[in-house]
Amino acid sequence: MKSKLIAMLVLITCGLAMPFASMAAVQYARSVIYLDNAGHVIGQQILYCNQVKEHAGTLDPSNPYRVEEQFGCGDKSITCSMIGGVESCYPTAWGDYSYQMTYFNAPLGLTQANWCNDPGMNHPWGYHPVCGMPAPSRDSYALTSWTSGWGTP
């Protein structure tokens, strides 16, 4: 009887520990920005370093017009504030920072530099030739209604 009780306690303990073990910190934060046929932002998915996920707009992984970014989840601090009704994020301590645009395809023959430098494309990176941000940032210019979760259609 005692060995059955110990076995049951071990199973319960392992069963409770497993969900927490799978919640390890992510190595990279991600942002996927979906574009329409004119190059304007129509949707976005974000995974932050703290594992929070959110999305807005039209999400279509089969849409070839999109921008995919990844951000290192090292030792850094990001501060976000509202400036003129638009969320602006910037690093307050750098630590282990890395940024990489892992995929870029825009319509109309737009290059990454063309798209990133054009504030008329309805995104927050106007005048930033490589679009780089210190952390995933909501595109508050084009999208206003955000929902938690990755939002895969």
MARBA-3410 file (N, C-alpha, C, O; in Angstrom, 1 decimal):
153
0.8,-1.2,0.0,0.0,0.0,0.0,0.9,1.3,0.0,0.6,2.2,-0.7 ~ 1.9,1.2,0.8,2.8,2.4,0.9,3.5,2.7,-0.4,3.6,3.8,-0.8 ~ 3.9,1.6,-1.1,4.6,1.8,-2.4,3.6,2.3,-3.5,4.0,3.1,-4.3 ~ 2.4,1.9,-3.4,1.4,2.5,-4.3,1.1,3.9,-4.1,1.0,4.7,-5.0 ~ 1.1,4.3,-2.8,0.9,5.7,-2.5,2.1,6.6,-2.9,1.9,7.7,-3.5
3.3,6.1,-2.8,4.5,6.8,-3.2,4.5,6.9,-4.7,4.8,8.0,-5.3 ~ 4.1,5.8,-5.4,4.1,5.9,-6.9,3.0,6.9,-7.4,3.3,7.6,-8.3 ~ 1.9,6.9,-6.7,0.8,7.9,-7.1,1.3,9.3,-6.8,1.0,10.2,-7.7 ~ 2.0,9.6,-5.7,2.5,10.9,-5.5,3.5,11.3,-6.5,3.6,12.5,-6.9 ~ 4.4,10.4,-6.9,5.4,10.7,-8.0,4.7,11.0,-9.3,5.1,12.0,-9.9
3.7,10.3,-9.6,3.0,10.5,-10.9,2.3,11.9,-10.8,2.3,12.6,-11.8 ~ 1.7,12.2,-9.7,1.0,13.5,-9.6,2.0,14.6,-9.6,1.8,15.6,-10.3 ~ 3.1,14.5,-8.9,4.2,15.5,-8.9,4.7,15.7,-10.3,4.9,16.8,-10.8 ~ 5.0,14.6,-11.0,5.5,14.7,-12.4,4.5,15.3,-13.3,4.8,16.1,-14.2 ~ 3.2,15.0,-13.2,2.2,15.5,-14.0,2.0,17.0,-13.8,1.7,17.7,-14.8
2.2,17.5,-12.6,2.1,18.9,-12.3,3.3,19.6,-12.8,3.2,20.8,-13.2 ~ 4.4,19.0,-12.8,5.7,19.7,-13.1,5.8,19.8,-14.6,6.4,20.8,-15.1 ~ 5.3,18.9,-15.4,5.5,18.9,-16.9,5.0,20.1,-17.5,5.7,20.7,-18.4 ~ 3.8,20.6,-17.2,3.3,21.9,-17.9,4.3,23.0,-17.6,4.4,23.9,-18.5 ~ 4.8,23.1,-16.4,5.7,24.2,-16.1,7.0,24.1,-16.8,7.6,25.1,-17.2
7.5,22.8,-17.0,8.8,22.6,-17.7,8.6,23.0,-19.2,9.6,23.5,-19.8 ~ 7.5,22.9,-19.8,7.3,23.3,-21.2,7.1,24.8,-21.4,7.0,25.2,-22.5 ~ 7.2,25.6,-20.3,7.0,27.0,-20.4,8.3,27.7,-20.4,8.4,28.9,-19.9 ~ 9.4,27.1,-20.8,10.7,27.7,-20.8,10.7,29.0,-21.7,9.9,29.1,-22.6 ~ 11.6,29.9,-21.4,11.6,31.1,-22.1,12.0,30.9,-23.6,12.7,30.0,-23.9
11.4,31.7,-24.5,11.7,31.6,-25.9,13.0,32.2,-26.2,13.5,33.1,-25.5 ~ 13.7,31.6,-27.2,15.0,32.2,-27.6,14.9,33.4,-28.4,15.7,34.3,-28.4 ~ 13.8,33.4,-29.3,13.6,34.6,-30.2,12.2,35.0,-30.1,11.2,34.2,-30.1 ~ 12.0,36.3,-30.0,10.6,36.9,-30.2,10.4,37.0,-31.7,11.4,37.1,-32.5 ~ 9.2,37.0,-32.2,8.9,37.0,-33.6,7.8,38.0,-33.9,6.9,38.3,-33.1
7.8,38.5,-35.2,6.8,39.4,-35.7,6.6,39.0,-37.1,7.6,38.9,-37.9 ~ 5.3,38.7,-37.5,5.0,38.5,-38.9,4.0,39.5,-39.3,2.9,39.7,-38.7 ~ 4.4,40.3,-40.4,3.5,41.4,-40.8,3.0,41.1,-42.2,3.8,40.8,-43.1 ~ 1.7,41.1,-42.4,1.1,40.7,-43.7,0.8,42.0,-44.5,0.3,43.0,-43.9 ~ 1.0,41.9,-45.8,0.8,43.1,-46.6,-0.2,42.8,-47.7,-0.4,41.6,-48.1
-0.9,43.8,-48.2,-1.8,43.7,-49.3,-1.1,43.8,-50.6,0.1,44.0,-50.6 ~ -1.8,43.8,-51.7,-1.2,43.9,-53.0,-0.6,45.2,-53.3,0.1,45.4,-54.3 ~ -0.8,46.2,-52.5,-0.2,47.6,-52.7,1.0,47.8,-51.7,1.6,48.8,-51.7 ~ 1.2,46.8,-50.8,2.3,46.9,-49.9,1.9,47.4,-48.5,2.8,47.7,-47.7 ~ 0.7,47.7,-48.3,0.2,48.2,-47.0,0.0,47.1,-46.0,-0.4,46.0,-46.4
0.2,47.4,-44.7,0.1,46.4,-43.7,-1.4,46.1,-43.5,-2.3,47.0,-43.4 ~ -1.8,44.8,-43.5,-3.2,44.4,-43.3,-3.3,43.5,-42.1,-4.4,43.2,-41.6 ~ -2.2,42.9,-41.5,-2.3,42.1,-40.4,-0.9,41.9,-39.7,0.1,42.1,-40.4 ~ -0.9,41.4,-38.5,0.4,41.2,-37.8,0.2,40.1,-36.7,-0.8,40.1,-36.0 ~ 1.2,39.3,-36.5,1.3,38.3,-35.4,2.5,38.6,-34.6,3.6,38.9,-35.2
2.5,38.6,-33.3,3.6,38.9,-32.5,3.8,37.8,-31.4,2.8,37.5,-30.7 ~ 5.0,37.4,-31.2,5.4,36.5,-30.0,6.5,37.3,-29.3,7.6,37.5,-29.9 ~ 6.2,37.7,-28.1,7.2,38.5,-27.3,8.1,37.5,-26.5,7.8,36.3,-26.4 ~ 9.2,38.0,-26.0,10.1,37.2,-25.2,9.5,36.6,-24.0,10.0,35.5,-23.5 ~ 8.5,37.2,-23.4,7.8,36.6,-22.3,6.7,35.6,-22.6,5.9,35.3,-21.8
6.7,35.2,-23.9,5.8,34.2,-24.4,4.4,34.7,-24.6,3.5,34.0,-25.0 ~ 4.2,36.0,-24.4,2.8,36.6,-24.7,2.7,36.7,-26.2,3.6,37.1,-26.9 ~ 1.5,36.3,-26.7,1.3,36.3,-28.2,0.1,37.2,-28.4,-0.9,37.2,-27.6 ~ 0.1,37.9,-29.5,-1.1,38.7,-29.9,-1.1,38.9,-31.4,-0.1,38.7,-32.1 ~ -2.3,39.2,-31.9,-2.4,39.4,-33.3,-3.5,40.4,-33.6,-4.4,40.7,-32.8
-3.5,40.9,-34.9,-4.5,41.9,-35.3,-4.6,41.8,-36.9,-3.7,41.4,-37.5 ~ -5.8,42.2,-37.4,-6.0,42.3,-38.8,-6.1,40.9,-39.5,-6.5,40.0,-38.9 ~ -5.8,40.9,-40.8,-6.0,39.8,-41.6,-4.7,38.9,-41.6,-3.6,39.4,-42.0 ~ -4.8,37.7,-41.2,-3.6,36.8,-41.1,-3.8,35.7,-42.2,-4.8,35.0,-42.2 ~ -2.8,35.6,-43.0,-2.8,34.6,-44.1,-1.4,34.1,-44.3,-0.7,34.7,-45.1
-1.0,33.0,-43.7,0.3,32.4,-43.9,0.6,32.1,-45.3,1.8,32.0,-45.7 ~ -0.4,31.9,-46.2,-0.1,31.6,-47.6,0.1,32.9,-48.4,0.5,32.8,-49.6 ~ -0.1,34.0,-47.8,0.1,35.3,-48.5,1.6,35.5,-48.7,2.4,35.5,-47.7 ~ 2.1,35.6,-49.9,3.5,35.7,-50.1,4.1,37.1,-49.7,5.3,37.3,-49.5 ~ 3.2,38.1,-49.6,3.6,39.5,-49.3,3.6,39.6,-47.7,2.5,39.9,-47.1
4.7,39.5,-47.2,4.8,39.6,-45.7,6.3,39.9,-45.3,7.2,39.8,-46.1 ~ 6.4,40.3,-44.1,7.7,40.6,-43.5,7.8,39.8,-42.2,6.9,39.9,-41.4 ~ 8.9,39.0,-42.1,9.1,38.2,-40.9,10.3,38.6,-40.2,11.4,38.7,-40.8 ~ 10.2,38.9,-38.9,11.4,39.4,-38.1,11.6,38.5,-36.9,10.6,37.9,-36.4 ~ 12.8,38.4,-36.5,13.1,37.7,-35.2,14.0,38.6,-34.4,14.9,39.3,-34.9
13.8,38.5,-33.1,14.5,39.4,-32.1,15.1,38.5,-31.0,14.4,37.7,-30.5 ~ 16.4,38.7,-30.7,17.0,37.9,-29.6,16.4,38.2,-28.3,16.1,39.4,-28.0 ~ 16.1,37.2,-27.5,15.5,37.3,-26.2,16.6,37.3,-25.1,16.5,36.5,-24.1 ~ 17.6,38.1,-25.3,18.7,38.1,-24.3,18.4,39.0,-23.1,17.2,39.3,-22.8 ~ 19.4,39.5,-22.5,19.3,40.4,-21.3,19.2,41.8,-21.8,20.2,42.5,-21.9
17.9,42.3,-22.0,17.7,43.6,-22.4,16.4,44.1,-21.8,15.6,43.4,-21.4 ~ 16.3,45.4,-21.8,15.1,46.0,-21.3,14.5,46.9,-22.4,15.2,47.7,-23.0 ~ 13.2,46.8,-22.6,12.5,47.6,-23.6,11.5,48.4,-22.9,10.7,47.9,-22.1 ~ 11.4,49.7,-23.3,10.4,50.6,-22.7,9.5,51.0,-23.8,10.0,51.4,-24.9 ~ 8.2,51.0,-23.6,7.2,51.4,-24.6,6.4,52.6,-24.0,6.1,52.6,-22.9
6.1,53.6,-24.9,5.3,54.7,-24.4,4.5,55.2,-25.6,4.8,54.9,-26.8 ~ 3.4,55.9,-25.3,2.6,56.4,-26.4,3.1,57.8,-26.7,3.2,58.7,-25.8 ~ 3.4,58.0,-28.0,3.8,59.3,-28.5,2.9,59.8,-29.6,2.9,59.1,-30.6 ~ 2.1,60.8,-29.4,1.2,61.3,-30.4,0.1,60.2,-30.7,-0.3,60.1,-31.9 ~ -0.2,59.4,-29.8,-1.2,58.3,-30.0,-0.7,57.1,-30.7,-1.4,56.2,-31.0
0.6,57.0,-30.8,1.3,55.9,-31.4,2.3,55.2,-30.4,3.0,56.0,-29.8 ~ 2.2,53.9,-30.3,3.1,53.2,-29.4,4.5,53.3,-30.0,4.7,52.9,-31.1 ~ 5.5,53.7,-29.2,6.9,53.7,-29.6,7.7,52.9,-28.6,7.6,53.2,-27.4 ~ 8.5,52.0,-29.0,9.3,51.1,-28.1,10.8,51.4,-28.4,11.2,51.6,-29.6 ~ 11.6,51.4,-27.4,13.0,51.6,-27.5,13.8,50.9,-26.4,13.2,50.7,-25.3
15.0,50.5,-26.6,15.8,49.8,-25.6,16.2,50.8,-24.5,16.7,51.9,-24.8 ~ 16.2,50.4,-23.3,16.7,51.2,-22.2,18.0,50.5,-21.7,18.8,51.2,-21.0 ~ 18.2,49.3,-22.0,19.5,48.6,-21.7,19.7,47.5,-22.7,18.8,46.7,-23.0 ~ 20.9,47.5,-23.4,21.0,46.7,-24.6,21.2,45.2,-24.3,20.4,44.4,-24.7 ~ 22.2,44.8,-23.5,22.5,43.4,-23.3,22.6,42.6,-24.6,23.3,43.1,-25.5
22.0,41.5,-24.6,22.1,40.6,-25.8,21.0,40.9,-26.8,19.9,40.3,-26.7 ~ 21.3,41.8,-27.7,20.3,42.2,-28.7,20.6,41.7,-30.1,21.8,41.8,-30.5 ~ 19.7,41.1,-30.7,19.9,40.7,-32.1,18.6,40.9,-32.9,17.5,40.7,-32.3 ~ 18.7,41.4,-34.1,17.6,41.6,-35.0,17.9,41.0,-36.3,19.0,41.1,-36.8 ~ 16.9,40.3,-36.9,17.1,39.7,-38.2,15.8,39.7,-38.9,14.7,39.2,-38.4
15.8,40.2,-40.1,14.6,40.1,-41.0,14.8,38.7,-41.7,15.6,38.6,-42.6 ~ 14.0,37.8,-41.3,14.1,36.4,-41.9,13.4,36.2,-43.2,13.7,35.2,-43.9 ~ 12.5,37.1,-43.5,11.7,36.9,-44.8,11.2,38.3,-45.2,10.7,39.0,-44.3 ~ 11.3,38.7,-46.4,10.8,39.9,-46.9,10.3,39.7,-48.3,11.1,39.3,-49.2 ~ 9.1,40.0,-48.6,8.5,39.9,-50.0,7.4,40.9,-50.0,6.3,40.8,-49.4
7.6,42.0,-50.8,6.6,43.0,-51.0,6.1,43.0,-52.5,6.9,42.7,-53.3 ~ 4.9,43.5,-52.7,4.4,43.5,-54.1,5.1,44.7,-54.9,5.8,45.5,-54.3 ~ 4.7,44.8,-56.1,5.1,45.9,-57.0,6.6,46.1,-57.1,7.0,47.2,-57.5 ~ 7.4,45.1,-56.9,8.8,45.2,-57.0,9.5,46.0,-55.9,10.6,46.4,-56.1 ~ 8.8,46.3,-54.8,9.4,47.1,-53.7,10.5,46.3,-53.1,10.3,45.1,-52.7
11.6,46.9,-52.9,12.7,46.3,-52.2,12.5,46.6,-50.7,11.6,47.4,-50.3 ~ 13.3,45.9,-49.9,13.2,46.2,-48.4,13.5,47.6,-48.1,12.7,48.2,-47.3 ~ 14.5,48.2,-48.7,14.8,49.6,-48.5,13.7,50.5,-48.9,13.3,51.5,-48.2 ~ 13.1,50.3,-50.1,12.0,51.1,-50.6,10.8,51.0,-49.6,10.3,52.1,-49.2 ~ 10.4,49.8,-49.2,9.3,49.7,-48.3,9.5,50.3,-46.9,8.7,51.0,-46.4
10.7,50.0,-46.4,11.0,50.5,-45.0,11.1,52.0,-45.0,10.8,52.6,-43.9 ~ 11.6,52.6,-46.0,11.8,54.1,-46.1,10.5,54.9,-46.4,10.5,56.1,-46.3 ~ 9.4,54.2,-46.7,8.2,54.9,-47.2,7.1,54.9,-46.1,6.5,53.9,-45.9 ~ 7.0,56.0,-45.4,5.9,56.1,-44.4,4.5,56.0,-44.9,3.6,55.7,-44.2 ~ 4.4,56.1,-46.2,3.1,56.0,-46.9,2.6,54.6,-46.9,1.5,54.3,-47.3
3.5,53.6,-46.6,3.1,52.2,-46.6,2.4,51.8,-45.4,2.1,50.6,-45.2 ~ 2.1,52.8,-44.5,1.3,52.5,-43.3,1.9,51.6,-42.3,1.3,50.6,-41.9 ~ 3.2,51.9,-42.0,3.9,51.1,-41.0,4.7,52.1,-40.1,5.0,53.2,-40.6 ~ 5.2,51.6,-39.0,5.9,52.5,-38.1,7.4,52.7,-38.4,8.1,53.4,-37.7 ~ 7.9,52.0,-39.5,9.3,52.0,-39.7,9.8,53.1,-40.8,10.9,53.0,-41.2
8.9,54.0,-41.1,9.3,55.0,-42.1,10.6,55.6,-41.8,10.9,56.0,-40.7 ~ 11.5,55.7,-42.8,12.8,56.3,-42.7,13.8,55.4,-42.0,14.8,55.9,-41.5 ~ 13.5,54.1,-41.9,14.5,53.2,-41.3,14.8,52.2,-42.4,14.0,51.3,-42.7 ~ 16.0,52.3,-43.1,16.2,51.5,-44.3,16.1,50.0,-44.1,15.8,49.3,-45.0 ~ 16.4,49.5,-42.9,16.3,48.0,-42.7,15.1,47.6,-41.8,14.9,46.5,-41.5
14.3,48.6,-41.5,13.0,48.4,-40.7,13.3,47.9,-39.2,12.4,47.7,-38.5 ~ 14.6,47.8,-38.8,14.9,47.2,-37.5,14.3,48.0,-36.3,14.4,49.2,-36.3 ~ 13.7,47.2,-35.4,13.2,47.7,-34.2,13.9,47.0,-33.1,14.4,45.9,-33.3 ~ 14.0,47.5,-31.8,14.6,46.8,-30.8,13.9,45.6,-30.2,14.5,44.7,-29.6 ~ 12.6,45.5,-30.5,11.8,44.4,-30.1,10.5,44.4,-30.9,10.2,45.3,-31.6
9.8,43.3,-30.9,8.6,43.2,-31.7,7.7,44.4,-31.3,7.5,44.6,-30.1 ~ 7.2,45.1,-32.3,6.3,46.3,-32.0,5.0,46.2,-32.8,5.0,45.8,-33.9 ~ 4.0,46.5,-32.1,2.7,46.6,-32.7,2.7,47.6,-33.8,3.3,48.7,-33.7 ~ 2.1,47.3,-35.0,1.9,48.3,-36.0,0.6,49.1,-35.7,-0.5,48.8,-36.2 ~ 0.7,50.1,-34.8,-0.5,50.8,-34.4,-0.9,51.8,-35.5,-2.0,52.4,-35.3
-0.1,52.0,-36.5,-0.5,52.9,-37.6,-1.7,52.2,-38.4,-2.6,52.9,-38.8 ~ -1.5,50.9,-38.7,-2.5,50.2,-39.5,-3.5,49.4,-38.8,-4.6,49.2,-39.2 ~ -3.1,48.9,-37.6,-4.0,48.0,-36.8,-4.4,48.5,-35.5,-3.5,49.0,-34.8 ~ -5.6,48.4,-35.1,-6.1,49.0,-33.9,-6.7,48.0,-32.9,-6.6,48.2,-31.7 ~ -7.2,46.9,-33.4,-7.9,45.9,-32.5,-7.0,44.7,-32.3,-6.9,43.9,-33.3
-6.4,44.5,-31.2,-5.5,43.4,-30.9,-6.2,42.3,-30.1,-7.0,42.6,-29.2 ~ -5.8,41.1,-30.4,-6.4,39.9,-29.7,-5.2,39.1,-29.2,-4.2,38.9,-29.8 ~ -5.4,38.5,-28.0,-4.3,37.6,-27.5,-4.3,36.3,-28.3,-5.3,35.9,-28.8 ~ -3.1,35.7,-28.3,-2.9,34.5,-29.0,-2.2,34.7,-30.4,-2.2,35.8,-30.9 ~ -1.6,33.7,-30.9,-0.9,33.8,-32.2,-1.9,34.0,-33.4,-1.6,34.7,-34.3
-3.1,33.4,-33.3,-4.2,33.7,-34.2,-4.0,33.0,-35.6,-4.4,33.6,-36.6 ~ -3.4,31.8,-35.6,-3.3,31.1,-36.9,-4.6,30.8,-37.4,-5.4,30.1,-36.7 ~ -4.9,31.2,-38.7,-6.2,30.9,-39.3,-6.4,29.4,-39.5,-7.5,29.0,-40.0
END
